[in-house]
Amino acid sequence: MRPKKSLGQNFLIDKNIIKKIIFLGKIKNNDILEIGPGTGNLTKYLLESKKSNLTLIEKDTNLVLSLKKNIVNQNKVQIINNDILKFDLEKKIKSNTIIFGNLPYNISTKILTNLIKFKVWPPKYKRLVLMFQKEVAEKIEANFNTKNYGRLCVLTNYRLRIASNFNISKNCFYPKPKVDSRLLVFEPINNSNYEIKNLEKLEDVTRILFSNKRKMINKGFSKLFKDASSVAKKIKIDLTLRPSQLTLNNFYKITEFYEKTNNL
């Protein structure tokens, strides 16, 4: 099966890495959903390691035909030929589902964002076992006041915690990509310190404040609030700071207040 560059297909072929990924998934009697199973290299081991249902979502029609032909125990597997970005995943999955995915580099952040923005929280999935381009993973894991700290880190950390991680060499894939990958294992959390009902408000705040990453946040803050200086004093935010100098809690506090004022 020839990989399609247009779909960002790089198939994981290292069996030791595959086994490590499944181990970190901590599968017991959970239902499993795999995003982009490709040629089924991970799928085969998932089938061996579990007794529950397995759902595969694959966009490439040729790969779907190949999976249907080659997978044993078809009665335990549901194969859906669909684009994950257009598929209503929240309605599909069952409680305590574990989601695996060797995500195409070009849409990995969009897939993660969609998983974070489920309408009902906590979500039905128990764990996310996802592979990213190493540089993207480093942005997700970044600490504040570092060069990688940005919108993706702020959004992810509001609803997910990273339980495990490890790097994967580009030599473990076919065709070999130009960059290394990194696996991140996420578990959902409830952020009880802040009440943000609409995650799009957090996206708005981070987009505006990070739009000028090297400049002070005072101008961005003025776009969010009419009386920026009084709001800043009320919620104890220093307007001379740059976006990367704001902690995660700073962003959540700003968003919480922004959501309240925009709902009045």
Secondary structure, 3 states (H helix, E strand, C coil): CCCCHHHCCCEECCHHHHHHHHHHHCCCCCCEEEECCCCCHHHHHHHHHCCCCEEEEECCHHHHHHHHHHCCCHHHEEEEECCCCCCCHHHHCCCCEEEEEECCHHHHHHHHHHHHCCCCCCCCEEEEEEEEEHHHHHHHHCCCCCCCCCHHHHHHHHHEEEEEEEEECHHHEECCCCCCEEEEEEEECCCCCCCCCCHHHHHHHHHHHHHHCCCCCHHHHHHHCCCHHHHHHHCCCCCCCCHHHCCHHHHHHHHHHHHHHHCC
